[in-house]
Amino acid sequence: MNNTIAVRSTGNLRDKYSKVSSSIALANQCIFTEISGKSTGFDRKLYLLLLHIAWDDLDTHSKVGKWHEIKESELRSLVDRHIIEKRTERLYESAKRLVQTSVEYRFTENDKRWIGLSSLMSVQVLEKEERDGFFRFRFPAEMVDILKNPSIFTRLYLQFIFSLKSKYSIKMYEICSSLVNLRYSEIVLSADEIRKFLHANEKLEQWSFLYRRAILPAINEINEKSDIAGFRIDHNLHRCGKGGKVASIKLIVTKTQNRILLDKSLQKSAKPNDNVNVLKNNAFKTSTYEKAVKLANGLDIYVLEDEWRRSISQSDIKVKNAEKHFLAFVRFRANKTNKREGRV
């Protein structure tokens, strides 16, 4: 049974006439992670733009230490066209900040858990007097498998990200996009966790500053563009102690009507197969979910169930026993995550 998720980018940012939405499927491990270094919203947009350009060649270039290349004039043109912000004169400075930004990642090797630390990318450009040559860049070889073959991923639509004003809005969109298709589209994050995942700087150490200057503006900006984002965000604060200190925040994501209609149209267009009746007639018992929890090794069993149902609806393999097939899928996914993310 092949349960590998085919992770692809969509669209072509380099084709000005392309009408296909440009997106990448970013590993959730790259969304919910700690990143150290000073970066801006423009930096994040540039990183995602370069990642999209390089996506199909990551295995043949970054993974083997080979540079991706693009003419600097073309890159400036892409930045002007897509990112809009008039900062092309700061292209090198932005790339320099990305190189100086470090990210943690986890993996397992020979049954031992490792934590890796790497810069987001490497860059080479010609010296000032010889500019307008080629812009070289590559991503860490050790991160390519995580990027291209994630166990869980989130599809991010780049045109929407490019329209956002701050890095906090971009990170909030990434976090909430990872929730939109879950059975329970919500997440509770501690104050420290959301500060870490938003990559908030030291000036926002106090909760009141973080909430007023980062969290609330990000939620409001996305909600103002909810028809494009495909969802709205609500939130609740949990306070504790006599002083009412904020301990955590719950983010609740609700699909817009347009997104619901789009998802339904995609479901209708999916090719039916012999497993349709299996899906219709099999609502799992509580005992099945209890078995799945033991096998899942910390993964969300409802996300896994959704992936399994999508997988068999498009599979040529006829499923005779839905429960056994689902539990085998959970075991396979958990084992794969052990190897890639260091879980035990």
KEKE-3310 file (N, C-alpha, C; in steps of 0.2 Angstrom, whole numbers, plus 5000, padded with zeros to 4 digits):
npx = (5004:5003:5005:5010:5010:5008:5017:5015:5019:5009:5004:5013:5024:5033:5027:5019:5006:5000:4985:4983:4982:4995:5004:5011:5015:5017:5027:5020:5028:5037:5030:5025:5037:5052:5060:5075:5081:5082:5069:5058:5041:5043:5054:5049:5040:5049:5057:5047:5043:5055:5057:5046:5049:5060:5055:5052:5065:5072:5077:5086:5095:5097:5097:5108:5118:5119:5118:5103:5098:5094:5091:5096:5089:5077:5072:5070:5060:5050:5048:5043:5031:5024:5026:5024:5028:5039:5053:5064:5077:5082:5085:5096:5099:5088:5089:5101:5097:5088:5098:5104:5095:5090:5084:5076:5075:5069:5074:5076:5089:5097:5089:5090:5086:5087:5091:5091:5100:5099:5103:5090:5092:5105:5115:5121:5128:5133:5147:5144:5148:5147:5133:5117:5118:5118:5107:5111:5105:5101:5093:5094:5102:5098:5085:5077:5070:5061:5054:5049:5043:5033:5025:5013:5005:5002:4993:4998:4993:5000:4998:4989:4996:5006:4999:4997:5001:5010:5023:5017:5004:5006:5012:5001:4991:4997:4997:4983:4978:4983:4973:4961:4955:4953:4944:4940:4942:4952:4964:4973:4985:4999:5004:5018:5020:5012:5019:5031:5028:5023:5035:5038:5046:5058:5053:5040:5038:5030:5013:5002:5008:5011:4998:4991:4999:5002:4995:4981:4980:4984:4974:4963:4967:4967:4953:4947:4950:4943:4936:4945:4955:4948:4943:4938:4944:4941:4944:4948:4953:4962:4962:4971:4975:4975:4978:4973:4981:4985:4985:4984:4978:4965:4962:4950:4944:4934:4927:4923:4908:4910:4922:4917:4908:4917:4925:4916:4913:4925:4925:4914:4919:4929:4935:4924:4926:4927:4927:4918:4906:4911:4916:4904:4897:4904:4906:4917:4918:4919:4929:4938:4944:4950:4960:4967:4972:4982:4991:4995:5004:5005:5000:4986:4972:4960:4963:4971:4962:4954:4963:4965:4953:4951:4962:4959:4947:4952:4959:4965:4965:4954:4945:4942:4940:4937:4940:4952:4960:4961:4968:4980:4984:4986:4996:5006:5008:5012:5024:5032:5033:5040:5053:5055:5053:5057:5049:5044)
npy = (4994:5011:5025:5038:5055:5065:5079:5094:5109:5123:5132:5146:5157:5164:5166:5178:5177:5167:5159:5151:5148:5151:5141:5133:5117:5117:5109:5105:5105:5115:5126:5126:5129:5134:5149:5158:5174:5190:5195:5201:5204:5206:5198:5185:5184:5184:5173:5162:5165:5162:5148:5143:5145:5136:5124:5112:5108:5105:5092:5089:5100:5109:5098:5091:5100:5109:5125:5135:5146:5162:5176:5191:5203:5198:5192:5204:5209:5200:5201:5215:5213:5203:5204:5217:5227:5241:5238:5233:5238:5233:5220:5212:5214:5209:5195:5193:5193:5182:5172:5173:5169:5156:5139:5126:5108:5092:5074:5056:5045:5030:5024:5034:5050:5066:5083:5096:5111:5124:5137:5146:5147:5148:5160:5168:5182:5193:5205:5223:5231:5223:5219:5214:5202:5185:5178:5168:5154:5142:5129:5121:5105:5095:5098:5096:5084:5085:5096:5092:5079:5078:5072:5078:5092:5109:5118:5133:5148:5159:5171:5177:5178:5187:5198:5202:5213:5212:5202:5195:5193:5185:5174:5170:5167:5156:5147:5146:5141:5128:5122:5123:5112:5102:5091:5097:5113:5121:5127:5127:5138:5141:5156:5158:5149:5154:5166:5161:5154:5165:5171:5182:5198:5203:5215:5213:5206:5207:5202:5210:5219:5210:5205:5217:5222:5213:5200:5203:5213:5205:5195:5203:5208:5197:5193:5203:5200:5189:5182:5180:5173:5162:5158:5163:5170:5167:5170:5165:5170:5163:5165:5165:5164:5177:5189:5188:5184:5181:5165:5156:5156:5152:5148:5149:5142:5146:5140:5150:5153:5153:5145:5133:5129:5128:5117:5107:5106:5102:5089:5083:5082:5073:5057:5043:5027:5009:5010:5019:5015:5008:5019:5026:5018:5015:5021:5023:5014:5019:5011:5008:5021:5022:5012:5017:5029:5023:5018:5029:5038:5051:5058:5067:5058:5061:5069:5060:5050:5058:5059:5046:5042:5050:5045:5031:5034:5037:5027:5012:5000:4988:4990:4979:4977:4990:4995:4988:4991:5005:5006:5000:5010:5021:5016:5015:5028:5034:5027:5032:5045:5044:5041:5053:5064:5061:5056:5046)
npz = (5000:4995:5003:5001:5001:4987:4985:4978:4970:4964:4949:4941:4945:4937:4925:4917:4912:4917:4923:4934:4951:4961:4972:4987:4995:5011:5023:5039:5050:5046:5048:5062:5070:5078:5074:5073:5073:5065:5055:5041:5035:5021:5019:5022:5012:5001:5003:5002:4988:4982:4986:4979:4966:4965:4968:4960:4957:4968:4972:4963:4964:4977:4986:4982:4984:4974:4965:4963:4950:4945:4934:4941:4937:4933:4944:4952:4944:4946:4960:4960:4953:4960:4974:4976:4986:4986:4986:4980:4979:4991:4990:4991:5005:5011:5007:5014:5027:5028:5026:5038:5047:5057:5058:5068:5066:5066:5066:5064:5065:5064:5074:5083:5090:5083:5084:5073:5067:5056:5043:5035:5021:5008:4999:4985:4976:4963:4966:4970:4959:4948:4947:4942:4937:4940:4952:4965:4974:4987:4996:5013:5011:5020:5023:5012:5010:5021:5016:5003:5005:5016:5031:5036:5029:5023:5012:5004:4998:4987:4981:4990:5002:4997:4997:5010:5024:5035:5044:5054:5050:5039:5045:5054:5045:5039:5050:5053:5041:5041:5049:5043:5036:5045:5056:5068:5068:5076:5087:5102:5109:5120:5127:5126:5115:5104:5103:5099:5087:5079:5077:5084:5089:5101:5107:5109:5120:5131:5135:5132:5122:5112:5109:5105:5095:5086:5086:5086:5075:5064:5064:5061:5049:5040:5042:5036:5023:5020:5010:5001:5008:5012:5024:5040:5056:5073:5090:5107:5123:5137:5153:5169:5187:5200:5195:5182:5171:5154:5149:5138:5120:5110:5094:5082:5067:5053:5038:5024:5015:5001:5001:5005:4995:4985:4989:4989:4976:4971:4977:4971:4958:4959:4954:4955:4964:4967:4981:4986:4992:5003:5010:5013:5021:5032:5047:5059:5075:5092:5098:5088:5085:5097:5096:5086:5091:5099:5090:5083:5088:5093:5082:5074:5075:5068:5057:5051:5048:5038:5028:5025:5020:5009:5002:4999:4991:4979:4975:4967:4973:4980:4995:5008:5022:5031:5044:5047:5037:5038:5051:5048:5039:5048:5056:5047:5043:5055:5058:5047:5051:5062:5057:5050:5058:5070:5081:5094)
capx = (5000:5007:5002:5014:5006:5011:5017:5018:5018:5004:5005:5020:5025:5037:5023:5014:5000:4997:4979:4983:4984:5002:5004:5016:5012:5023:5027:5018:5034:5040:5025:5025:5044:5056:5065:5079:5084:5077:5066:5052:5036:5045:5059:5046:5037:5054:5058:5042:5044:5061:5055:5041:5053:5065:5052:5053:5072:5075:5080:5092:5100:5098:5098:5115:5123:5120:5114:5097:5100:5089:5094:5094:5084:5071:5070:5068:5054:5045:5046:5039:5025:5020:5026:5022:5032:5044:5059:5069:5084:5085:5084:5102:5099:5083:5092:5106:5093:5086:5104:5106:5090:5091:5078:5077:5071:5070:5074:5078:5094:5099:5084:5091:5082:5092:5088:5096:5100:5102:5100:5085:5095:5111:5114:5127:5127:5139:5148:5140:5150:5145:5127:5113:5121:5114:5106:5111:5102:5099:5090:5098:5100:5095:5078:5073:5065:5055:5050:5046:5039:5031:5019:5007:5007:4997:4994:4998:4991:5005:4995:4986:5002:5009:4995:4997:5005:5015:5025:5013:4998:5008:5012:4994:4988:5000:4995:4976:4978:4984:4968:4955:4952:4952:4937:4939:4947:4954:4970:4975:4992:5001:5007:5024:5020:5010:5024:5037:5026:5023:5042:5038:5053:5059:5049:5033:5039:5024:5007:4998:5011:5010:4991:4988:5003:5004:4990:4974:4980:4984:4967:4959:4968:4964:4946:4945:4950:4941:4933:4951:4958:4944:4941:4938:4947:4939:4948:4946:4959:4961:4966:4972:4977:4972:4979:4970:4986:4983:4989:4983:4974:4962:4961:4945:4944:4928:4927:4918:4903:4914:4927:4913:4906:4923:4927:4910:4914:4931:4923:4910:4923:4933:4933:4922:4928:4923:4927:4913:4901:4915:4916:4897:4894:4908:4907:4920:4916:4924:4935:4942:4948:4955:4966:4971:4976:4988:4995:4996:5011:5004:4997:4979:4969:4955:4967:4973:4956:4952:4968:4964:4946:4953:4967:4955:4942:4955:4964:4963:4965:4948:4946:4937:4939:4938:4944:4959:4964:4962:4973:4986:4986:4988:5003:5011:5010:5016:5031:5035:5034:5046:5059:5057:5052:5060:5045:5044)
capy = (5000:5017:5031:5044:5061:5068:5086:5098:5116:5124:5139:5148:5164:5167:5166:5183:5176:5161:5160:5146:5151:5149:5138:5127:5113:5118:5104:5108:5105:5121:5131:5126:5128:5140:5152:5163:5179:5196:5195:5205:5201:5205:5192:5179:5183:5183:5166:5158:5166:5158:5141:5141:5145:5131:5118:5106:5106:5104:5086:5089:5106:5110:5092:5089:5106:5113:5132:5137:5152:5166:5182:5196:5207:5194:5192:5210:5210:5196:5205:5220:5211:5199:5206:5224:5232:5244:5237:5229:5240:5230:5213:5208:5215:5204:5189:5192:5192:5175:5168:5174:5166:5149:5135:5120:5103:5085:5068:5050:5041:5024:5024:5040:5056:5071:5090:5100:5118:5126:5143:5145:5146:5151:5165:5171:5187:5197:5211:5228:5234:5218:5217:5213:5196:5180:5178:5161:5152:5135:5128:5116:5099:5091:5100:5095:5078:5088:5100:5088:5073:5079:5068:5082:5098:5114:5122:5140:5152:5164:5178:5180:5179:5193:5204:5204:5218:5211:5195:5192:5191:5179:5168:5169:5164:5149:5143:5144:5137:5121:5120:5124:5106:5098:5090:5102:5118:5125:5125:5131:5139:5145:5163:5157:5145:5159:5171:5158:5153:5171:5174:5189:5200:5204:5221:5211:5201:5207:5199:5216:5222:5205:5205:5223:5224:5207:5195:5206:5216:5199:5192:5208:5209:5191:5193:5208:5197:5182:5179:5177:5168:5156:5157:5168:5168:5169:5168:5166:5171:5159:5169:5162:5168:5182:5195:5187:5184:5177:5159:5153:5158:5147:5151:5145:5144:5144:5141:5155:5150:5152:5140:5127:5128:5126:5111:5103:5105:5097:5082:5080:5081:5067:5051:5038:5020:5004:5011:5024:5012:5007:5025:5028:5013:5014:5026:5019:5014:5022:5006:5009:5027:5020:5008:5022:5033:5020:5017:5036:5041:5058:5062:5068:5053:5063:5071:5054:5047:5061:5058:5039:5042:5053:5041:5026:5036:5038:5021:5006:4994:4987:4989:4974:4978:4997:4996:4985:4995:5012:5005:4999:5017:5025:5013:5016:5035:5035:5024:5036:5051:5042:5042:5060:5069:5059:5054:5039)
capz = (5000:4995:5006:5001:4998:4982:4987:4972:4969:4958:4946:4939:4946:4932:4919:4919:4909:4920:4927:4939:4957:4963:4979:4989:5001:5016:5029:5045:5054:5045:5051:5069:5072:5081:5070:5076:5068:5063:5048:5040:5031:5015:5019:5022:5005:4996:5004:4999:4981:4979:4987:4974:4959:4965:4970:4956:4956:4975:4973:4959:4965:4984:4990:4981:4985:4968:4966:4959:4948:4941:4933:4946:4934:4933:4951:4954:4941:4950:4966:4959:4950:4965:4981:4976:4990:4982:4990:4976:4980:4997:4989:4994:5012:5013:5007:5019:5034:5027:5027:5045:5051:5058:5060:5071:5063:5070:5062:5067:5062:5067:5080:5088:5089:5082:5082:5068:5067:5050:5041:5030:5014:5006:4994:4981:4971:4961:4969:4967:4952:4943:4948:4936:4934:4942:4959:4966:4981:4988:5003:5016:5009:5025:5024:5006:5012:5025:5012:4998:5007:5023:5033:5036:5025:5022:5005:5005:4992:4988:4979:4996:5006:4995:4998:5017:5026:5040:5044:5059:5046:5035:5050:5056:5039:5039:5056:5052:5035:5043:5053:5040:5033:5050:5058:5073:5065:5081:5091:5108:5110:5125:5126:5123:5109:5099:5102:5095:5080:5075:5076:5087:5091:5109:5109:5110:5125:5136:5131:5130:5116:5107:5107:5102:5089:5082:5085:5084:5068:5060:5063:5058:5041:5037:5041:5031:5016:5021:5004:4997:5012:5012:5031:5045:5062:5079:5095:5114:5128:5143:5159:5175:5192:5202:5190:5175:5166:5149:5149:5131:5116:5106:5087:5079:5060:5050:5031:5021:5010:4995:5001:5006:4989:4981:4992:4987:4969:4970:4979:4965:4952:4960:4951:4960:4963:4971:4988:4988:4997:5009:5014:5015:5025:5038:5052:5064:5082:5097:5099:5082:5087:5103:5093:5081:5095:5102:5084:5079:5090:5094:5076:5075:5071:5063:5051:5047:5045:5032:5023:5023:5016:5002:4998:4996:4986:4973:4975:4963:4978:4983:5002:5010:5029:5032:5050:5047:5032:5041:5056:5044:5036:5054:5058:5042:5044:5062:5057:5043:5055:5067:5053:5047:5063:5077:5086:5097)
cpx = (5004:5003:5005:5010:5011:5011:5020:5016:5013:5006:5012:5021:5029:5033:5018:5007:4996:4991:4978:4985:4991:5002:5009:5013:5018:5022:5024:5024:5038:5036:5026:5032:5047:5061:5068:5082:5079:5075:5060:5047:5039:5050:5055:5043:5043:5056:5053:5042:5050:5060:5051:5045:5057:5062:5053:5060:5076:5079:5086:5097:5101:5100:5106:5120:5124:5115:5108:5100:5094:5092:5091:5089:5077:5068:5067:5061:5048:5043:5042:5032:5021:5020:5024:5026:5038:5051:5065:5076:5087:5085:5090:5101:5093:5086:5097:5103:5091:5092:5105:5101:5090:5084:5080:5073:5073:5070:5077:5083:5097:5095:5086:5088:5087:5088:5093:5095:5103:5099:5095:5087:5102:5111:5121:5125:5133:5141:5145:5142:5148:5138:5123:5115:5116:5113:5106:5108:5101:5097:5094:5097:5097:5087:5074:5068:5059:5051:5046:5041:5037:5025:5013:5009:5001:4998:4993:4997:4996:5003:4992:4991:5005:5005:4994:5002:5011:5017:5020:5006:5000:5008:5005:4990:4991:4997:4987:4974:4979:4978:4961:4951:4951:4945:4935:4944:4948:4960:4971:4982:4993:5003:5014:5024:5018:5016:5030:5035:5025:5030:5042:5045:5053:5055:5042:5033:5032:5018:5003:5001:5010:5003:4989:4992:5004:4998:4983:4975:4981:4978:4963:4960:4966:4957:4943:4945:4948:4939:4939:4954:4954:4941:4941:4941:4943:4944:4946:4953:4957:4965:4966:4975:4973:4972:4976:4975:4984:4988:4989:4978:4971:4960:4956:4944:4938:4928:4922:4914:4907:4919:4923:4911:4912:4925:4922:4911:4920:4929:4919:4914:4928:4930:4930:4925:4924:4923:4922:4909:4905:4915:4909:4895:4898:4910:4911:4918:4922:4930:4940:4947:4952:4961:4970:4975:4983:4993:4998:5002:5010:5001:4990:4976:4963:4958:4969:4967:4954:4957:4967:4958:4948:4957:4963:4950:4945:4960:4961:4963:4958:4949:4940:4935:4941:4942:4951:4963:4966:4968:4980:4989:4989:4995:5008:5013:5014:5023:5035:5037:5040:5052:5061:5057:5055:5056:5045:5037)
cpy = (5006:5023:5037:5049:5064:5076:5090:5105:5117:5131:5140:5155:5168:5168:5172:5182:5170:5163:5155:5149:5147:5147:5133:5124:5113:5113:5108:5109:5112:5127:5132:5124:5135:5143:5158:5168:5185:5195:5199:5201:5201:5199:5186:5178:5181:5175:5161:5159:5161:5150:5139:5140:5138:5124:5112:5104:5105:5098:5086:5095:5106:5104:5089:5095:5110:5120:5132:5144:5156:5173:5187:5201:5204:5193:5198:5211:5206:5199:5211:5218:5207:5202:5213:5229:5235:5244:5233:5231:5236:5222:5209:5208:5210:5197:5187:5190:5185:5170:5168:5171:5159:5146:5129:5114:5097:5079:5062:5047:5036:5023:5029:5046:5062:5078:5094:5107:5120:5133:5141:5144:5149:5155:5167:5176:5190:5203:5217:5231:5229:5216:5217:5206:5191:5180:5170:5159:5145:5134:5122:5109:5094:5093:5098:5089:5081:5092:5097:5082:5073:5074:5072:5089:5103:5118:5129:5144:5158:5171:5181:5182:5186:5199:5206:5209:5217:5204:5192:5190:5185:5173:5166:5165:5157:5144:5141:5140:5130:5118:5119:5118:5101:5097:5095:5107:5123:5123:5130:5131:5143:5152:5162:5154:5150:5164:5168:5157:5159:5174:5181:5191:5202:5210:5219:5205:5201:5205:5205:5219:5217:5205:5211:5224:5219:5203:5198:5209:5210:5196:5196:5208:5203:5191:5198:5205:5190:5178:5176:5172:5161:5154:5163:5165:5171:5167:5169:5166:5167:5163:5164:5166:5174:5188:5194:5187:5179:5171:5156:5157:5152:5151:5146:5147:5141:5145:5146:5150:5148:5146:5133:5125:5125:5119:5105:5101:5101:5090:5079:5078:5075:5061:5045:5031:5015:5005:5016:5021:5010:5013:5027:5024:5011:5020:5022:5019:5017:5017:5007:5015:5026:5016:5013:5026:5030:5019:5024:5039:5048:5062:5062:5063:5055:5066:5065:5050:5051:5060:5051:5039:5045:5048:5035:5027:5036:5032:5015:5000:4994:4986:4984:4975:4985:4998:4994:4989:5002:5011:5004:5006:5021:5022:5015:5024:5037:5032:5029:5043:5050:5043:5049:5065:5067:5058:5047:5037)
cpz = (5000:4997:5006:4998:4993:4983:4981:4973:4964:4955:4944:4939:4941:4925:4920:4916:4912:4924:4933:4945:4959:4971:4980:4995:5006:5022:5035:5050:5052:5047:5058:5071:5075:5076:5073:5071:5067:5056:5048:5036:5024:5014:5019:5015:5000:4997:5001:4991:4978:4980:4981:4967:4959:4966:4966:4955:4963:4975:4969:4960:4973:4987:4988:4981:4978:4968:4961:4957:4944:4940:4938:4943:4934:4940:4954:4951:4944:4957:4965:4957:4956:4972:4982:4980:4986:4986:4986:4977:4987:4996:4992:5002:5015:5013:5012:5026:5034:5029:5035:5050:5051:5060:5063:5067:5067:5065:5066:5063:5066:5074:5085:5086:5089:5082:5078:5068:5060:5048:5036:5023:5014:5000:4991:4976:4969:4965:4966:4960:4947:4944:4942:4933:4937:4950:4960:4973:4981:4995:5006:5013:5013:5026:5018:5007:5016:5021:5007:5000:5015:5025:5034:5033:5025:5016:5007:4999:4992:4986:4985:5001:5004:4996:5006:5019:5031:5041:5049:5055:5042:5040:5052:5051:5038:5044:5055:5046:5036:5047:5049:5037:5039:5053:5063:5071:5071:5084:5097:5109:5116:5123:5123:5116:5103:5097:5097:5088:5075:5073:5078:5089:5099:5111:5111:5115:5130:5131:5128:5123:5111:5105:5103:5095:5084:5081:5082:5077:5063:5059:5060:5050:5037:5036:5036:5024:5016:5015:5000:5001:5012:5019:5035:5052:5068:5084:5102:5118:5134:5148:5165:5181:5194:5198:5183:5170:5161:5148:5142:5127:5111:5099:5084:5071:5057:5043:5029:5016:5004:4995:5002:4999:4984:4983:4989:4980:4967:4972:4974:4959:4953:4957:4956:4959:4967:4978:4991:4993:5003:5014:5017:5021:5031:5042:5058:5071:5086:5098:5094:5083:5092:5101:5089:5085:5098:5096:5082:5082:5091:5088:5077:5071:5066:5057:5047:5044:5038:5027:5020:5018:5009:4998:4995:4991:4980:4971:4970:4967:4981:4991:5005:5018:5030:5038:5050:5042:5035:5047:5053:5041:5042:5056:5053:5042:5050:5061:5052:5046:5060:5063:5051:5052:5070:5082:5088:5100)
residu = (MET:ASN:ASN:THR:ILE:ALA:VAL:ARG:SER:THR:GLY:ASN:LEU:ARG:ASP:LYS:TYR:SER:LYS:VAL:SER:SER:SER:ILE:ALA:LEU:ALA:ASN:GLN:CYS:ILE:PHE:THR:GLU:ILE:SER:GLY:LYS:SER:THR:GLY:PHE:ASP:ARG:LYS:LEU:TYR:LEU:LEU:LEU:LEU:HIS:ILE:ALA:TRP:ASP:ASP:LEU:ASP:THR:HIS:SER:LYS:VAL:GLY:LYS:TRP:HIS:GLU:ILE:LYS:GLU:SER:GLU:LEU:ARG:SER:LEU:VAL:ASP:ARG:HIS:ILE:ILE:GLU:LYS:ARG:THR:GLU:ARG:LEU:TYR:GLU:SER:ALA:LYS:ARG:LEU:VAL:GLN:THR:SER:VAL:GLU:TYR:ARG:PHE:THR:GLU:ASN:ASP:LYS:ARG:TRP:ILE:GLY:LEU:SER:SER:LEU:MET:SER:VAL:GLN:VAL:LEU:GLU:LYS:GLU:GLU:ARG:ASP:GLY:PHE:PHE:ARG:PHE:ARG:PHE:PRO:ALA:GLU:MET:VAL:ASP:ILE:LEU:LYS:ASN:PRO:SER:ILE:PHE:THR:ARG:LEU:TYR:LEU:GLN:PHE:ILE:PHE:SER:LEU:LYS:SER:LYS:TYR:SER:ILE:LYS:MET:TYR:GLU:ILE:CYS:SER:SER:LEU:VAL:ASN:LEU:ARG:TYR:SER:GLU:ILE:VAL:LEU:SER:ALA:ASP:GLU:ILE:ARG:LYS:PHE:LEU:HIS:ALA:ASN:GLU:LYS:LEU:GLU:GLN:TRP:SER:PHE:LEU:TYR:ARG:ARG:ALA:ILE:LEU:PRO:ALA:ILE:ASN:GLU:ILE:ASN:GLU:LYS:SER:ASP:ILE:ALA:GLY:PHE:ARG:ILE:ASP:HIS:ASN:LEU:HIS:ARG:CYS:GLY:LYS:GLY:GLY:LYS:VAL:ALA:SER:ILE:LYS:LEU:ILE:VAL:THR:LYS:THR:GLN:ASN:ARG:ILE:LEU:LEU:ASP:LYS:SER:LEU:GLN:LYS:SER:ALA:LYS:PRO:ASN:ASP:ASN:VAL:ASN:VAL:LEU:LYS:ASN:ASN:ALA:PHE:LYS:THR:SER:THR:TYR:GLU:LYS:ALA:VAL:LYS:LEU:ALA:ASN:GLY:LEU:ASP:ILE:TYR:VAL:LEU:GLU:ASP:GLU:TRP:ARG:ARG:SER:ILE:SER:GLN:SER:ASP:ILE:LYS:VAL:LYS:ASN:ALA:GLU:LYS:HIS:PHE:LEU:ALA:PHE:VAL:ARG:PHE:ARG:ALA:ASN:LYS:THR:ASN:LYS:ARG:GLU:GLY:ARG:VAL)
# end
